[in-house]
Amino acid sequence: MKYFLYILALFNVLNASAQEEKKHIREGNDLYKQQKYEEANASYKKALEKNNKSAKADFNLGDALYKQKKYAEAIQQFQKVSETTTDKDLKAKSYHNIGNSYLESQKYKESVDAYKKALRENPSDDDTRYNLSYAQKKLKEQQKKEEENKDKDKDKDKDKDKDKDKDKDKD
């Protein structure tokens, strides 16, 4: 009987903690809908204090960070979810949002890689497929610009060398 009471007490503590976690997630979701992202951020962190393995709180915290344009932190949150969850849909959404965060940071190569991972988890996601196409286009533009800049730098170096040769002739 004594062990039964201990187990019952432990169950009550765990149940209360789970209810607190859900309460903070709901509060965070309400604040998020009101576009109060910093406050939502705080609520999700409180939920994580109650259960540090809450994938839902981690994911939602990533969303709140993204809305605050804290892309590096959002990437870390979504990365955490993608590495710990067994839910393929949540993993795909995490990779998709990692891709979005990289895209906003103009890190197109990383964005393309993240969208590809998202599609491996959910091949039928048309939004991810569209974003992948857009990121690939931006990556090509970036690479083309970098190539043009290299060519301009080479031309400048050649011109400098010619000027140096002209100066030598004057001596």
N, C-alpha and C positions, 0 to 999 in steps of 0.2 A: 504494500500500500504506500509505503514511504517513497519508493522509486516512482510510482505512478504520479504522486504529487509533484515530484521534481520534474518529471517529463511534462506534466501539464503546465507547470510554471514556466518552463523553458519554451513550450509551444506558445504560451500567451505573450511572452517577451518577443519572440520571433514574429508573431502575428502583428503585434503592435508596431514593430519596426517596419514591417512590410506596408502596413497601412500609412505610416508616416511618409515612407518613400513615395507611395502613390499620391498622397496628398500634395507633396512638394512638386511632383511631376505635373499634376493637374494645375496647380497654381502657376507653374512655369509656362504651361501651355496657354493658359488664359492671358498671362502677361505677354507672351509671344504674339498672340493674336491681336493684342492691343499695340503692337510694335514697341513694347517696352523691353527691349532685348537685354539690357544690362540687368534689369530686375529678374527677367526670366532666367538669365545666366545664374544669378544667385540662388534661385529656387532649385534649379537642376543640380547645383553643387550641394545644396542641402540634402537633396534626394540621394546623391552619391555618398554623403556622409552616413546616411542610414544603410545604404547598400552599395558598396564600392564596385560591385559587379553588375550594376544595373545597365544593361545595354541601351535601354530606352532613354535613361537619363543621360548617358554618355552621348548618344546620337543627338538628342535634343540640345544638349549643351553645344555640340558642334554646330548645329544650325544657328543657335543664338550668337555664337562667336562669328560665324560667317556673315550674319546680318549686320554685325558691328564692324565688318571689314577687317577682322582679326584673322586673316587667312592662314597664317602659319599655325596659330593655335587651333583653328578649326581643323586643319589637316591632321594635327596630332590627335584630336578627339576622334575624328572619323577613322584614322589609322588604328587607334585602340579598339574601336568597335569591329573593324574588319578583321583584326587579328584574334579577337576573342569570341565572336559570335559563331554559332553553328547554323544560324538562320540565313539561308542563301539569299533571300530577298533583302534582308537587312544589310548583309555584306555587299550586295550589288548597289544598294542605295548609298552605302558608305563610300564605296569606290567612286560612284557617280559624283558625290559631293566633294570628294578629294579632287576629282577632275575639275569641278567648277571652281574650287578654291585656287588650284594652280592656274586655271584659265584667267581668273581675275588678277592673279599675280604676274601674268604674262610669262609664265613658265610653261610654254606650249608642249614641249617634249614630255614633261612630267604629266601634263594634263592628258595627252594622248594615251600614255601608258595606263593611267588610272581608268580612263573610259574603256580601254580594252579589257582591263580586269573586271570592270562592272559587267561588260557584255559576256564575259566567260561565265559569270554567275547567273546572268539573266539575259540570254541571247535575244529575247523578244522585246526588249525595251527600246522603243522607237526614240524616246527623248535622248537616251544615252547615245544611240546611233547618230542622231542629228548633231549632238554636241561633239562627238568624236570627229565627224566630218568637218565641222566648223573649226575645231582645234587643229586638225591636220592642215586646213587651209591657212590658218594663222601661222602655223609652224613653217610652212613653205614660204610664206611672205617674209617671215623673220629671217629664214636662211638666205633668201634672195637678197634681202637688205644687207645682211652681214657680208655676203659675197661681194656686193657692189662696194661696200665700204673698204673691204680688203683691196679691191682693184684700185680704188681711189688712193688708198695709202701707198700702194706700189707705185702709182703714177707720181705721187708727190715725192717719194724717195728717188725716183729716176730724175725728176726735175732738180732736186737738190744736188744730186751727183753731177748733173750737167753744169749747174751753177758753180760748183766747186772746180770743175775742170776749166771753166772759163776764167775763174780767178787765177788759176795756175798759169794760164797763158799770159796774163798781164805781167807777171814777174819777170 
